[in-house]
Amino acid sequence: MEHQDREVQYRCAKWLITNMLHSNEITIKEYEEIHKQLLVDFDPPLKSIETPGFYVQEVFEDE
């Protein structure tokens, strides 16, 4: 259960910083740095598939 908790907490935090980026509260550089730190702090089970900054580029590319 601990692995699932870390994954959920990580995903929620990532969602939060993605929204902060989208609302121009942080820059893409700040987003990438925070994302890297989230991977260290939460150590989510699926971290091997994460690339800091990539998700944001995919989602907001057309805007």
All heavy atoms as TSV, in Angstrom:
chain	resi	resn	atom	element	x	y	z
A	1	MET	N	N	0.820	-1.188	0.000
A	1	MET	CA	C	0.000	0.000	0.000
A	1	MET	C	C	0.871	1.261	0.000
A	1	MET	O	O	0.491	2.261	-0.577
A	1	MET	CB	C	-0.924	-0.040	1.217
A	1	MET	CG	C	-1.935	1.048	1.197
A	1	MET	SD	S	-3.065	0.868	-0.173
A	1	MET	CE	C	-4.547	1.385	0.575
A	2	GLU	N	N	2.026	1.192	0.634
A	2	GLU	CA	C	2.906	2.353	0.692
A	2	GLU	C	C	3.317	2.805	-0.718
A	2	GLU	O	O	3.357	4.000	-1.003
A	2	GLU	CB	C	4.154	2.048	1.509
A	2	GLU	CG	C	5.111	3.222	1.572
A	2	GLU	CD	C	6.435	2.859	2.212
A	2	GLU	OE1	O	6.504	1.845	2.929
A	2	GLU	OE2	O	7.399	3.599	1.992
A	3	HIS	N	N	3.600	1.856	-1.617
A	3	HIS	CA	C	3.980	2.197	-2.987
A	3	HIS	C	C	2.860	2.955	-3.683
A	3	HIS	O	O	3.103	3.943	-4.369
A	3	HIS	CB	C	4.324	0.939	-3.798
A	3	HIS	CG	C	5.549	0.243	-3.324
A	3	HIS	ND1	N	6.795	0.838	-3.336
A	3	HIS	CD2	C	5.736	-0.995	-2.837
A	3	HIS	CE1	C	7.683	-0.012	-2.872
A	3	HIS	NE2	N	7.073	-1.131	-2.555
A	4	GLN	N	N	1.634	2.493	-3.491
A	4	GLN	CA	C	0.489	3.162	-4.103
A	4	GLN	C	C	0.310	4.565	-3.541
A	4	GLN	O	O	0.003	5.499	-4.287
A	4	GLN	CB	C	-0.782	2.350	-3.903
A	4	GLN	CG	C	-0.777	1.047	-4.668
A	4	GLN	CD	C	-1.944	0.161	-4.286
A	4	GLN	OE1	O	-2.492	0.263	-3.199
A	4	GLN	NE2	N	-2.313	-0.731	-5.181
A	5	ASP	N	N	0.492	4.736	-2.246
A	5	ASP	CA	C	0.371	6.050	-1.619
A	5	ASP	C	C	1.388	7.031	-2.197
A	5	ASP	O	O	1.054	8.172	-2.503
A	5	ASP	CB	C	0.560	5.963	-0.106
A	5	ASP	CG	C	-0.613	5.310	0.600
A	5	ASP	OD1	O	-1.688	5.189	-0.012
A	5	ASP	OD2	O	-0.434	4.913	1.762
A	6	ARG	N	N	2.628	6.573	-2.346
A	6	ARG	CA	C	3.671	7.437	-2.915
A	6	ARG	C	C	3.333	7.821	-4.345
A	6	ARG	O	O	3.531	8.971	-4.753
A	6	ARG	CB	C	5.031	6.736	-2.862
A	6	ARG	CG	C	5.620	6.664	-1.483
A	6	ARG	CD	C	7.087	6.283	-1.474
A	6	ARG	NE	N	7.540	5.452	-2.571
A	6	ARG	CZ	C	7.915	4.180	-2.465
A	6	ARG	NH1	N	7.873	3.573	-1.311
A	6	ARG	NH2	N	8.331	3.521	-3.519
A	7	GLU	N	N	2.821	6.870	-5.107
A	7	GLU	CA	C	2.458	7.141	-6.503
A	7	GLU	C	C	1.318	8.158	-6.570
A	7	GLU	O	O	1.362	9.103	-7.360
A	7	GLU	CB	C	2.065	5.850	-7.216
A	7	GLU	CG	C	1.861	6.011	-8.704
A	7	GLU	CD	C	3.142	6.264	-9.479
A	7	GLU	OE1	O	4.207	5.735	-9.105
A	7	GLU	OE2	O	3.070	6.995	-10.484
A	8	VAL	N	N	0.312	7.997	-5.746
A	8	VAL	CA	C	-0.832	8.915	-5.738
A	8	VAL	C	C	-0.387	10.311	-5.297
A	8	VAL	O	O	-0.761	11.318	-5.915
A	8	VAL	CB	C	-1.969	8.387	-4.838
A	8	VAL	CG1	C	-3.028	9.440	-4.617
A	8	VAL	CG2	C	-2.581	7.133	-5.444
A	9	GLN	N	N	0.410	10.393	-4.256
A	9	GLN	CA	C	0.893	11.691	-3.791
A	9	GLN	C	C	1.740	12.381	-4.865
A	9	GLN	O	O	1.615	13.581	-5.097
A	9	GLN	CB	C	1.706	11.526	-2.507
A	9	GLN	CG	C	0.848	11.131	-1.331
A	9	GLN	CD	C	1.678	10.798	-0.112
A	9	GLN	OE1	O	2.907	10.702	-0.163
A	9	GLN	NE2	N	1.003	10.607	1.001
A	10	TYR	N	N	2.579	11.609	-5.528
A	10	TYR	CA	C	3.405	12.151	-6.607
A	10	TYR	C	C	2.530	12.672	-7.743
A	10	TYR	O	O	2.733	13.781	-8.238
A	10	TYR	CB	C	4.373	11.075	-7.114
A	10	TYR	CG	C	4.987	11.424	-8.437
A	10	TYR	CD1	C	5.976	12.402	-8.525
A	10	TYR	CD2	C	4.569	10.803	-9.604
A	10	TYR	CE1	C	6.526	12.744	-9.742
A	10	TYR	CE2	C	5.116	11.142	-10.823
A	10	TYR	CZ	C	6.094	12.112	-10.886
A	10	TYR	OH	O	6.629	12.457	-12.106
A	11	ARG	N	N	1.549	11.892	-8.171
A	11	ARG	CA	C	0.670	12.296	-9.283
A	11	ARG	C	C	-0.133	13.545	-8.927
A	11	ARG	O	O	-0.320	14.419	-9.772
A	11	ARG	CB	C	-0.274	11.159	-9.677
A	11	ARG	CG	C	0.426	9.924	-10.189
A	11	ARG	CD	C	0.931	10.109	-11.573
A	11	ARG	NE	N	1.853	9.022	-11.910
A	11	ARG	CZ	C	2.662	9.031	-12.934
A	11	ARG	NH1	N	2.660	10.045	-13.763
A	11	ARG	NH2	N	3.467	8.032	-13.152
A	12	CYS	N	N	-0.586	13.652	-7.703
A	12	CYS	CA	C	-1.322	14.848	-7.272
A	12	CYS	C	C	-0.413	16.073	-7.287
A	12	CYS	O	O	-0.809	17.150	-7.759
A	12	CYS	CB	C	-1.912	14.646	-5.881
A	12	CYS	SG	S	-3.299	13.498	-5.839
A	13	ALA	N	N	0.803	15.921	-6.788
A	13	ALA	CA	C	1.745	17.038	-6.780
A	13	ALA	C	C	2.109	17.439	-8.210
A	13	ALA	O	O	2.201	18.627	-8.530
A	13	ALA	CB	C	2.998	16.663	-5.992
A	14	LYS	N	N	2.294	16.463	-9.078
A	14	LYS	CA	C	2.613	16.752	-10.476
A	14	LYS	C	C	1.452	17.487	-11.148
A	14	LYS	O	O	1.662	18.431	-11.909
A	14	LYS	CB	C	2.920	15.452	-11.209
A	14	LYS	CG	C	3.357	15.638	-12.639
A	14	LYS	CD	C	3.702	14.309	-13.268
A	14	LYS	CE	C	3.845	14.411	-14.756
A	14	LYS	NZ	N	4.031	13.114	-15.388
A	15	TRP	N	N	0.223	17.078	-10.855
A	15	TRP	CA	C	-0.958	17.742	-11.402
A	15	TRP	C	C	-0.985	19.199	-10.945
A	15	TRP	O	O	-1.271	20.107	-11.728
A	15	TRP	CB	C	-2.219	17.001	-10.951
A	15	TRP	CG	C	-3.492	17.646	-11.378
A	15	TRP	CD1	C	-4.107	17.542	-12.589
A	15	TRP	CD2	C	-4.312	18.512	-10.585
A	15	TRP	NE1	N	-5.254	18.293	-12.601
A	15	TRP	CE2	C	-5.404	18.895	-11.377
A	15	TRP	CE3	C	-4.216	18.996	-9.284
A	15	TRP	CZ2	C	-6.399	19.749	-10.911
A	15	TRP	CZ3	C	-5.206	19.837	-8.822
A	15	TRP	CH2	C	-6.279	20.206	-9.639
A	16	LEU	N	N	-0.664	19.427	-9.669
A	16	LEU	CA	C	-0.663	20.773	-9.116
A	16	LEU	C	C	0.363	21.664	-9.821
A	16	LEU	O	O	0.042	22.783	-10.247
A	16	LEU	CB	C	-0.395	20.733	-7.615
A	16	LEU	CG	C	-0.331	22.073	-6.917
A	16	LEU	CD1	C	-1.690	22.748	-6.937
A	16	LEU	CD2	C	0.150	21.889	-5.494
A	17	ILE	N	N	1.595	21.190	-9.967
A	17	ILE	CA	C	2.611	22.034	-10.609
A	17	ILE	C	C	2.322	22.219	-12.095
A	17	ILE	O	O	2.663	23.260	-12.655
A	17	ILE	CB	C	4.056	21.542	-10.363
A	17	ILE	CG1	C	4.322	20.190	-11.004
A	17	ILE	CG2	C	4.379	21.552	-8.890
A	17	ILE	CD1	C	5.797	19.807	-11.062
A	18	THR	N	N	1.696	21.244	-12.728
A	18	THR	CA	C	1.308	21.404	-14.134
A	18	THR	C	C	0.288	22.529	-14.273
A	18	THR	O	O	0.377	23.359	-15.189
A	18	THR	CB	C	0.738	20.090	-14.702
A	18	THR	OG1	O	1.732	19.063	-14.591
A	18	THR	CG2	C	0.338	20.246	-16.153
A	19	ASN	N	N	-0.658	22.597	-13.358
A	19	ASN	CA	C	-1.636	23.674	-13.379
A	19	ASN	C	C	-0.995	25.024	-13.053
A	19	ASN	O	O	-1.395	26.050	-13.611
A	19	ASN	CB	C	-2.786	23.372	-12.428
A	19	ASN	CG	C	-3.745	22.391	-13.034
A	19	ASN	OD1	O	-4.454	22.719	-13.983
A	19	ASN	ND2	N	-3.758	21.177	-12.529
A	20	MET	N	N	-0.008	25.020	-12.178
A	20	MET	CA	C	0.711	26.256	-11.875
A	20	MET	C	C	1.439	26.761	-13.115
A	20	MET	O	O	1.452	27.962	-13.394
A	20	MET	CB	C	1.694	26.042	-10.723
A	20	MET	CG	C	1.031	25.825	-9.389
A	20	MET	SD	S	2.209	25.422	-8.088
A	20	MET	CE	C	3.047	26.984	-7.910
A	21	LEU	N	N	2.024	25.855	-13.867
A	21	LEU	CA	C	2.698	26.231	-15.103
A	21	LEU	C	C	1.689	26.783	-16.109
A	21	LEU	O	O	1.908	27.825	-16.723
A	21	LEU	CB	C	3.436	25.030	-15.697
A	21	LEU	CG	C	4.093	25.278	-17.048
A	21	LEU	CD1	C	5.231	26.277	-16.928
A	21	LEU	CD2	C	4.584	23.972	-17.637
A	22	HIS	N	N	0.588	26.088	-16.249
A	22	HIS	CA	C	-0.444	26.494	-17.207
A	22	HIS	C	C	-1.011	27.877	-16.875
A	22	HIS	O	O	-1.355	28.637	-17.781
A	22	HIS	CB	C	-1.558	25.453	-17.251
A	22	HIS	CG	C	-2.562	25.700	-18.322
A	22	HIS	ND1	N	-2.237	25.730	-19.657
A	22	HIS	CD2	C	-3.889	25.944	-18.247
A	22	HIS	CE1	C	-3.324	25.982	-20.364
A	22	HIS	NE2	N	-4.342	26.118	-19.531
A	23	SER	N	N	-1.080	28.222	-15.605
A	23	SER	CA	C	-1.599	29.536	-15.213
A	23	SER	C	C	-0.477	30.569	-15.061
A	23	SER	O	O	-0.674	31.642	-14.491
A	23	SER	CB	C	-2.413	29.432	-13.925
A	23	SER	OG	O	-1.581	29.021	-12.861
A	24	ASN	N	N	0.711	30.239	-15.571
A	24	ASN	CA	C	1.870	31.142	-15.589
A	24	ASN	C	C	2.365	31.548	-14.198
A	24	ASN	O	O	2.929	32.624	-14.028
A	24	ASN	CB	C	1.575	32.389	-16.422
A	24	ASN	CG	C	1.361	32.036	-17.867
A	24	ASN	OD1	O	2.095	31.243	-18.429
A	24	ASN	ND2	N	0.326	32.601	-18.463
A	25	GLU	N	N	2.181	30.696	-13.217
A	25	GLU	CA	C	2.706	30.962	-11.878
A	25	GLU	C	C	4.166	30.538	-11.757
A	25	GLU	O	O	4.885	31.035	-10.893
A	25	GLU	CB	C	1.857	30.253	-10.831
A	25	GLU	CG	C	0.432	30.782	-10.760
A	25	GLU	CD	C	-0.410	30.017	-9.760
A	25	GLU	OE1	O	0.031	29.830	-8.612
A	25	GLU	OE2	O	-1.521	29.601	-10.150
A	26	ILE	N	N	4.577	29.577	-12.593
A	26	ILE	CA	C	5.970	29.134	-12.640
A	26	ILE	C	C	6.373	28.994	-14.111
A	26	ILE	O	O	5.525	28.855	-14.985
A	26	ILE	CB	C	6.198	27.801	-11.887
A	26	ILE	CG1	C	5.342	26.667	-12.471
A	26	ILE	CG2	C	5.972	27.969	-10.390
A	26	ILE	CD1	C	5.600	25.302	-11.851
A	27	THR	N	N	7.679	29.002	-14.364
A	27	THR	CA	C	8.195	28.845	-15.723
A	27	THR	C	C	8.421	27.358	-16.020
A	27	THR	O	O	8.419	26.525	-15.095
A	27	THR	CB	C	9.531	29.580	-15.891
A	27	THR	OG1	O	10.507	28.939	-15.058
A	27	THR	CG2	C	9.406	31.059	-15.537
A	28	ILE	N	N	8.656	27.045	-17.289
A	28	ILE	CA	C	8.924	25.653	-17.670
A	28	ILE	C	C	10.207	25.167	-16.983
A	28	ILE	O	O	10.281	24.014	-16.564
A	28	ILE	CB	C	9.006	25.458	-19.203
A	28	ILE	CG1	C	9.137	23.980	-19.579
A	28	ILE	CG2	C	10.126	26.263	-19.809
A	28	ILE	CD1	C	7.934	23.129	-19.309
A	29	LYS	N	N	11.187	26.036	-16.837
A	29	LYS	CA	C	12.436	25.661	-16.157
A	29	LYS	C	C	12.166	25.327	-14.688
A	29	LYS	O	O	12.663	24.328	-14.173
A	29	LYS	CB	C	13.453	26.812	-16.275
A	29	LYS	CG	C	14.805	26.480	-15.759
A	29	LYS	CD	C	15.485	25.513	-16.671
A	29	LYS	CE	C	16.932	25.359	-16.219
A	29	LYS	NZ	N	17.588	24.260	-16.861
A	30	GLU	N	N	11.355	26.163	-14.030
A	30	GLU	CA	C	10.994	25.895	-12.638
A	30	GLU	C	C	10.197	24.594	-12.544
A	30	GLU	O	O	10.411	23.793	-11.629
A	30	GLU	CB	C	10.173	27.041	-12.062
A	30	GLU	CG	C	10.959	28.315	-11.862
A	30	GLU	CD	C	10.093	29.505	-11.533
A	30	GLU	OE1	O	8.986	29.653	-12.115
A	30	GLU	OE2	O	10.518	30.302	-10.680
A	31	TYR	N	N	9.297	24.389	-13.497
A	31	TYR	CA	C	8.504	23.164	-13.526
A	31	TYR	C	C	9.410	21.938	-13.595
A	31	TYR	O	O	9.232	20.982	-12.854
A	31	TYR	CB	C	7.545	23.174	-14.721
A	31	TYR	CG	C	6.824	21.861	-14.909
A	31	TYR	CD1	C	5.643	21.605	-14.230
A	31	TYR	CD2	C	7.334	20.863	-15.725
A	31	TYR	CE1	C	4.989	20.387	-14.362
A	31	TYR	CE2	C	6.697	19.659	-15.875
A	31	TYR	CZ	C	5.523	19.426	-15.198
A	31	TYR	OH	O	4.890	18.223	-15.330
A	32	GLU	N	N	10.369	21.966	-14.493
A	32	GLU	CA	C	11.274	20.821	-14.652
A	32	GLU	C	C	12.062	20.554	-13.378
A	32	GLU	O	O	12.243	19.405	-12.988
A	32	GLU	CB	C	12.206	21.049	-15.837
A	32	GLU	CG	C	11.489	20.968	-17.172
A	32	GLU	CD	C	12.369	21.339	-18.346
A	32	GLU	OE1	O	13.548	21.710	-18.148
A	32	GLU	OE2	O	11.866	21.260	-19.482
A	33	GLU	N	N	12.530	21.619	-12.726
A	33	GLU	CA	C	13.286	21.452	-11.482
A	33	GLU	C	C	12.403	20.894	-10.362
A	33	GLU	O	O	12.820	20.007	-9.619
A	33	GLU	CB	C	13.922	22.777	-11.055
A	33	GLU	CG	C	15.039	23.230	-11.965
A	33	GLU	CD	C	16.155	22.209	-12.101
A	33	GLU	OE1	O	16.592	21.642	-11.078
A	33	GLU	OE2	O	16.587	21.959	-13.240
A	34	ILE	N	N	11.190	21.412	-10.245
A	34	ILE	CA	C	10.263	20.909	-9.232
A	34	ILE	C	C	9.912	19.454	-9.521
A	34	ILE	O	O	9.870	18.618	-8.610
A	34	ILE	CB	C	8.983	21.776	-9.160
A	34	ILE	CG1	C	9.317	23.187	-8.683
A	34	ILE	CG2	C	7.945	21.138	-8.243
A	34	ILE	CD1	C	8.187	24.185	-8.867
A	35	HIS	N	N	9.688	19.139	-10.798
A	35	HIS	CA	C	9.349	17.771	-11.191
A	35	HIS	C	C	10.474	16.809	-10.798
A	35	HIS	O	O	10.227	15.733	-10.240
A	35	HIS	CB	C	9.101	17.728	-12.690
A	35	HIS	CG	C	8.499	16.446	-13.171
A	35	HIS	ND1	N	8.096	16.266	-14.447
A	35	HIS	CD2	C	8.246	15.266	-12.558
A	35	HIS	CE1	C	7.616	15.045	-14.607
A	35	HIS	NE2	N	7.699	14.417	-13.465
A	36	LYS	N	N	11.702	17.202	-11.056
A	36	LYS	CA	C	12.850	16.361	-10.672
A	36	LYS	C	C	12.876	16.144	-9.156
A	36	LYS	O	O	13.139	15.030	-8.689
A	36	LYS	CB	C	14.156	17.008	-11.122
A	36	LYS	CG	C	14.358	16.982	-12.613
A	36	LYS	CD	C	15.613	17.749	-12.990
A	36	LYS	CE	C	15.723	17.943	-14.468
A	36	LYS	NZ	N	16.864	18.792	-14.856
A	37	GLN	N	N	12.602	17.214	-8.407
A	37	GLN	CA	C	12.616	17.100	-6.943
A	37	GLN	C	C	11.479	16.214	-6.447
A	37	GLN	O	O	11.651	15.458	-5.482
A	37	GLN	CB	C	12.545	18.483	-6.296
A	37	GLN	CG	C	12.822	18.458	-4.814
A	37	GLN	CD	C	14.198	17.910	-4.481
A	37	GLN	OE1	O	15.202	18.310	-5.088
A	37	GLN	NE2	N	14.273	17.007	-3.530
A	38	LEU	N	N	10.317	16.282	-7.097
A	38	LEU	CA	C	9.201	15.406	-6.721
A	38	LEU	C	C	9.583	13.937	-6.889
A	38	LEU	O	O	9.216	13.099	-6.064
A	38	LEU	CB	C	7.961	15.707	-7.576
A	38	LEU	CG	C	7.262	17.037	-7.337
A	38	LEU	CD1	C	6.106	17.194	-8.324
A	38	LEU	CD2	C	6.759	17.156	-5.915
A	39	LEU	N	N	10.314	13.638	-7.956
A	39	LEU	CA	C	10.749	12.250	-8.182
A	39	LEU	C	C	11.674	11.780	-7.062
A	39	LEU	O	O	11.596	10.634	-6.627
A	39	LEU	CB	C	11.437	12.124	-9.541
A	39	LEU	CG	C	10.514	12.221	-10.746
A	39	LEU	CD1	C	11.333	12.371	-12.030
A	39	LEU	CD2	C	9.602	11.010	-10.833
A	40	VAL	N	N	12.511	12.671	-6.578
A	40	VAL	CA	C	13.420	12.328	-5.476
A	40	VAL	C	C	12.635	12.183	-4.171
A	40	VAL	O	O	12.787	11.201	-3.444
A	40	VAL	CB	C	14.522	13.402	-5.322
A	40	VAL	CG1	C	15.324	13.181	-4.053
A	40	VAL	CG2	C	15.417	13.415	-6.549
A	41	ASP	N	N	11.776	13.164	-3.895
A	41	ASP	CA	C	11.056	13.190	-2.617
A	41	ASP	C	C	10.051	12.048	-2.467
A	41	ASP	O	O	9.965	11.428	-1.415
A	41	ASP	CB	C	10.325	14.520	-2.434
A	41	ASP	CG	C	11.268	15.692	-2.242
A	41	ASP	OD1	O	12.470	15.465	-1.985
A	41	ASP	OD2	O	10.798	16.841	-2.368
A	42	PHE	N	N	9.273	11.796	-3.509
A	42	PHE	CA	C	8.230	10.776	-3.417
A	42	PHE	C	C	8.706	9.389	-3.832
A	42	PHE	O	O	8.136	8.395	-3.419
A	42	PHE	CB	C	7.013	11.169	-4.257
A	42	PHE	CG	C	6.229	12.315	-3.683
A	42	PHE	CD1	C	6.271	13.562	-4.262
A	42	PHE	CD2	C	5.460	12.147	-2.537
A	42	PHE	CE1	C	5.558	14.629	-3.735
A	42	PHE	CE2	C	4.746	13.193	-2.004
A	42	PHE	CZ	C	4.787	14.444	-2.600
A	43	ASP	N	N	9.739	9.314	-4.673
A	43	ASP	CA	C	10.250	8.036	-5.170
A	43	ASP	C	C	9.100	7.119	-5.615
A	43	ASP	O	O	8.950	6.003	-5.116
A	43	ASP	CB	C	11.093	7.350	-4.096
A	43	ASP	CG	C	11.859	6.165	-4.636
A	43	ASP	OD1	O	12.173	6.135	-5.842
A	43	ASP	OD2	O	12.119	5.231	-3.839
A	44	PRO	N	N	8.277	7.592	-6.584
A	44	PRO	CA	C	7.119	6.801	-7.003
A	44	PRO	C	C	7.542	5.508	-7.709
A	44	PRO	O	O	8.584	5.477	-8.386
A	44	PRO	CB	C	6.383	7.732	-7.971
A	44	PRO	CG	C	7.434	8.624	-8.518
A	44	PRO	CD	C	8.412	8.814	-7.397
A	45	PRO	N	N	6.757	4.458	-7.582
A	45	PRO	CA	C	7.100	3.179	-8.199
A	45	PRO	C	C	7.273	3.248	-9.718
A	45	PRO	O	O	8.060	2.506	-10.276
A	45	PRO	CB	C	5.920	2.275	-7.840
A	45	PRO	CG	C	5.318	2.881	-6.630
A	45	PRO	CD	C	5.559	4.353	-6.755
A	46	LEU	N	N	6.557	4.135	-10.377
A	46	LEU	CA	C	6.635	4.225	-11.837
A	46	LEU	C	C	7.545	5.361	-12.310
A	46	LEU	O	O	7.428	5.826	-13.446
A	46	LEU	CB	C	5.232	4.399	-12.417
A	46	LEU	CG	C	4.263	3.251	-12.138
A	46	LEU	CD1	C	2.877	3.571	-12.674
A	46	LEU	CD2	C	4.773	1.947	-12.718
A	47	LYS	N	N	8.489	5.780	-11.480
A	47	LYS	CA	C	9.344	6.911	-11.849
A	47	LYS	C	C	10.204	6.629	-13.076
A	47	LYS	O	O	10.606	7.559	-13.766
A	47	LYS	CB	C	10.209	7.356	-10.686
A	47	LYS	CG	C	11.349	6.436	-10.344
A	47	LYS	CD	C	12.144	6.998	-9.197
A	47	LYS	CE	C	13.258	6.044	-8.824
A	47	LYS	NZ	N	13.996	6.534	-7.686
A	48	SER	N	N	10.447	5.387	-13.382
A	48	SER	CA	C	11.292	5.057	-14.531
A	48	SER	C	C	10.677	5.498	-15.858
A	48	SER	O	O	11.384	5.633	-16.848
A	48	SER	CB	C	11.593	3.557	-14.570
A	48	SER	OG	O	10.388	2.827	-14.753
A	49	ILE	N	N	9.364	5.738	-15.886
A	49	ILE	CA	C	8.729	6.169	-17.131
A	49	ILE	C	C	8.578	7.693	-17.215
A	49	ILE	O	O	8.049	8.216	-18.182
A	49	ILE	CB	C	7.342	5.512	-17.327
A	49	ILE	CG1	C	6.374	5.949	-16.230
A	49	ILE	CG2	C	7.462	4.004	-17.396
A	49	ILE	CD1	C	4.935	5.550	-16.485
A	50	GLU	N	N	9.051	8.411	-16.206
A	50	GLU	CA	C	8.890	9.856	-16.146
A	50	GLU	C	C	10.047	10.587	-16.828
A	50	GLU	O	O	11.204	10.224	-16.664
A	50	GLU	CB	C	8.806	10.314	-14.692
A	50	GLU	CG	C	7.563	9.853	-13.980
A	50	GLU	CD	C	6.292	10.474	-14.537
A	50	GLU	OE1	O	6.222	11.705	-14.671
A	50	GLU	OE2	O	5.375	9.708	-14.848
A	51	THR	N	N	9.715	11.630	-17.571
A	51	THR	CA	C	10.693	12.539	-18.152
A	51	THR	C	C	10.270	13.949	-17.785
A	51	THR	O	O	9.278	14.445	-18.326
A	51	THR	CB	C	10.741	12.394	-19.690
A	51	THR	OG1	O	11.018	11.039	-20.021
A	51	THR	CG2	C	11.783	13.310	-20.291
A	52	PRO	N	N	10.960	14.599	-16.848
A	52	PRO	CA	C	10.547	15.934	-16.426
A	52	PRO	C	C	10.391	16.900	-17.596
A	52	PRO	O	O	11.272	17.030	-18.426
A	52	PRO	CB	C	11.674	16.369	-15.498
A	52	PRO	CG	C	12.179	15.073	-14.933
A	52	PRO	CD	C	12.092	14.098	-16.090
A	53	GLY	N	N	9.220	17.547	-17.650
A	53	GLY	CA	C	8.930	18.511	-18.690
A	53	GLY	C	C	8.247	17.947	-19.920
A	53	GLY	O	O	7.581	18.660	-20.642
A	54	PHE	N	N	8.377	16.655	-20.175
A	54	PHE	CA	C	7.825	16.071	-21.398
A	54	PHE	C	C	6.307	16.124	-21.430
A	54	PHE	O	O	5.710	16.495	-22.426
A	54	PHE	CB	C	8.290	14.624	-21.566
A	54	PHE	CG	C	7.717	13.959	-22.802
A	54	PHE	CD1	C	8.226	14.273	-24.047
A	54	PHE	CD2	C	6.689	13.049	-22.709
A	54	PHE	CE1	C	7.704	13.675	-25.183
A	54	PHE	CE2	C	6.160	12.448	-23.836
A	54	PHE	CZ	C	6.669	12.764	-25.082
A	55	TYR	N	N	5.659	15.769	-20.339
A	55	TYR	CA	C	4.196	15.750	-20.278
A	55	TYR	C	C	3.617	17.117	-20.611
A	55	TYR	O	O	2.677	17.236	-21.383
A	55	TYR	CB	C	3.735	15.308	-18.890
A	55	TYR	CG	C	2.248	15.413	-18.674
A	55	TYR	CD1	C	1.382	14.489	-19.235
A	55	TYR	CD2	C	1.709	16.453	-17.932
A	55	TYR	CE1	C	0.019	14.585	-19.051
A	55	TYR	CE2	C	0.350	16.552	-17.734
A	55	TYR	CZ	C	-0.488	15.626	-18.299
A	55	TYR	OH	O	-1.835	15.729	-18.117
A	56	VAL	N	N	4.189	18.147	-20.073
A	56	VAL	CA	C	3.694	19.506	-20.290
A	56	VAL	C	C	3.815	19.878	-21.755
A	56	VAL	O	O	2.918	20.471	-22.335
A	56	VAL	CB	C	4.459	20.518	-19.415
A	56	VAL	CG1	C	4.115	21.941	-19.784
A	56	VAL	CG2	C	4.143	20.259	-17.963
A	57	GLN	N	N	4.900	19.536	-22.371
A	57	GLN	CA	C	5.083	19.845	-23.786
A	57	GLN	C	C	4.031	19.142	-24.626
A	57	GLN	O	O	3.517	19.706	-25.581
A	57	GLN	CB	C	6.489	19.445	-24.225
A	57	GLN	CG	C	7.560	20.295	-23.562
A	57	GLN	CD	C	8.943	19.701	-23.709
A	57	GLN	OE1	O	9.139	18.718	-24.418
A	57	GLN	NE2	N	9.909	20.287	-23.047
A	58	GLU	N	N	3.690	17.921	-24.277
A	58	GLU	CA	C	2.659	17.161	-25.008
A	58	GLU	C	C	1.290	17.800	-24.834
A	58	GLU	O	O	0.549	17.972	-25.785
A	58	GLU	CB	C	2.597	15.724	-24.473
A	58	GLU	CG	C	3.738	14.865	-24.928
A	58	GLU	CD	C	3.478	14.270	-26.287
A	58	GLU	OE1	O	2.433	13.651	-26.481
A	58	GLU	OE2	O	4.332	14.462	-27.146
A	59	VAL	N	N	0.919	18.139	-23.614
A	59	VAL	CA	C	-0.414	18.618	-23.308
A	59	VAL	C	C	-0.661	20.033	-23.811
A	59	VAL	O	O	-1.718	20.327	-24.361
A	59	VAL	CB	C	-0.666	18.554	-21.773
A	59	VAL	CG1	C	-1.981	19.226	-21.412
A	59	VAL	CG2	C	-0.676	17.114	-21.310
A	60	PHE	N	N	0.306	20.911	-23.644
A	60	PHE	CA	C	0.089	22.323	-23.946
A	60	PHE	C	C	0.706	22.772	-25.265
A	60	PHE	O	O	0.742	23.958	-25.552
A	60	PHE	CB	C	0.627	23.184	-22.804
A	60	PHE	CG	C	-0.041	22.906	-21.494
A	60	PHE	CD1	C	0.698	22.546	-20.384
A	60	PHE	CD2	C	-1.420	22.988	-21.373
A	60	PHE	CE1	C	0.068	22.276	-19.173
A	60	PHE	CE2	C	-2.045	22.725	-20.166
A	60	PHE	CZ	C	-1.302	22.371	-19.065
A	61	GLU	N	N	1.182	21.854	-26.069
A	61	GLU	CA	C	1.868	22.192	-27.300
A	61	GLU	C	C	1.013	23.025	-28.249
A	61	GLU	O	O	1.503	23.961	-28.886
A	61	GLU	CB	C	2.325	20.909	-27.990
A	61	GLU	CG	C	3.248	21.148	-29.164
A	61	GLU	CD	C	3.820	19.837	-29.647
A	61	GLU	OE1	O	3.047	19.014	-30.161
A	61	GLU	OE2	O	5.029	19.656	-29.493
A	62	ASP	N	N	-0.262	22.732	-28.380
A	62	ASP	CA	C	-1.124	23.411	-29.337
A	62	ASP	C	C	-1.671	24.746	-28.837
A	62	ASP	O	O	-2.300	25.476	-29.593
A	62	ASP	CB	C	-2.323	22.521	-29.709
A	62	ASP	CG	C	-1.857	21.273	-30.458
A	62	ASP	OD1	O	-0.797	21.338	-31.100
A	62	ASP	OD2	O	-2.576	20.262	-30.395
A	63	GLU	N	N	-1.471	25.087	-27.596
A	63	GLU	CA	C	-2.042	26.327	-27.045
A	63	GLU	C	C	-1.160	27.519	-27.322
A	63	GLU	O	O	-0.049	27.517	-27.519
A	63	GLU	CB	C	-2.270	26.177	-25.546
A	63	GLU	CG	C	-3.365	25.178	-25.289
A	63	GLU	CD	C	-3.698	25.083	-23.813
A	63	GLU	OE1	O	-3.237	25.911	-23.022
A	63	GLU	OE2	O	-4.441	24.174	-23.466
